[in-house]
Amino acid sequence: MSKINYKSVEEIELIRESSLLVSKTLGEIAKVIKPGIKTIELNKLAETFIRDNGGVPAFLNYNGFPYSLCISLNNQVVHGFPGSHVLTDGDLVSVDCGVVKNKYYGDSAYTFGIGEVSDDVKTLMRVTKECLVLGIEKAVAGLRIGDIGAAVQEHAEKHGFGVVKELVGHGVGLKLHEKPEVPNYGKRGAGIKLEEGMVIAIEPMINAGRAGVKFWDDGWTVSTIDGKASAHYEHTVAINKGKADILSTFSFIEEVLIENR
């Protein structure tokens, strides 16, 4: 079993730099993601922006993944392929992005509602984002991995939503996926102890219906078993005493979304 790699203050700053480039890339996506655009165009935009800013797309060729973004539509949970699909009014789109810069990784995801989405979808998006906030509140030194998962699970299930169990958050650093795994379910007080120097990606994947998922023959795409919508938000955070240090941000995205209202 590989061990947890604890990060120095300097290393955390490098991960912050990569995470902010991810955040800015998602901000660029926010400017153009609307009805009529093909998802492959979003992928091209992201790759160009990342490279122009001194980074490399972390997902491209990762274990053979052929794109710079994971773009997951409607009932797709994660790891969807960009392609010729044209976004239409009412679509729900999770965009997951990773960057490597100065050898360190950053990782973040945001779910966009395209045009006018239904109230049910708006509720799913809101609750999933709240799950992320509640999980991050538990990402402090002295608590345990189970405290994060329990916070996410309780909030999602309170709203009648399904929590994906087959996919988890993870450590981030010199690799895109490091120890420890960070499930979105769990028991308070269980699991490994959180300590300063740990950097983790917390990423609730919440289904409107049942928790179950199916894995596609493409080897990547994961969708809900019942065909209902799924939402996904992710931040890279450093464990601290008292309060987590959130290394990625949604501010670039949300500034754009507020302007475009």
Number of C-alpha atoms within 10 A of each C-alpha: 4 7 8 15 16 15 18 12 12 9 18 22 15 21 31 24 22 30 29 22 27 31 28 22 23 27 22 18 22 21 15 14 19 18 15 12 15 17 23 19 16 22 21 14 16 23 21 15 20 23 13 10 12 13 23 22 24 25 22 17 11 12 7 10 16 13 22 28 30 26 26 26 26 20 22 26 28 25 22 23 22 22 14 11 13 13 19 15 13 15 21 26 28 27 29 24 27 26 31 27 22 14 15 23 27 33 33 27 30 23 23 24 20 16 16 13 14 13 9 11 21 15 13 23 25 13 20 29 23 17 29 24 18 20 24 28 15 25 29 25 19 16 20 20 26 24 27 29 30 23 23 32 26 18 19 25 14 10 12 14 21 20 28 22 17 13 18 18 23 19 24 27 26 18 14 19 16 19 19 23 18 23 25 31 22 20 15 16 15 15 16 14 14 22 18 17 18 24 32 28 29 31 29 33 30 31 32 25 17 19 19 15 20 15 14 11 8 9 10 15 18 21 25 25 16 15 16 16 24 33 32 27 25 26 26 30 27 29 23 18 14 12 14 18 18 18 25 25 22 19 13 18 20 14 13 16 14 8 8 9 6
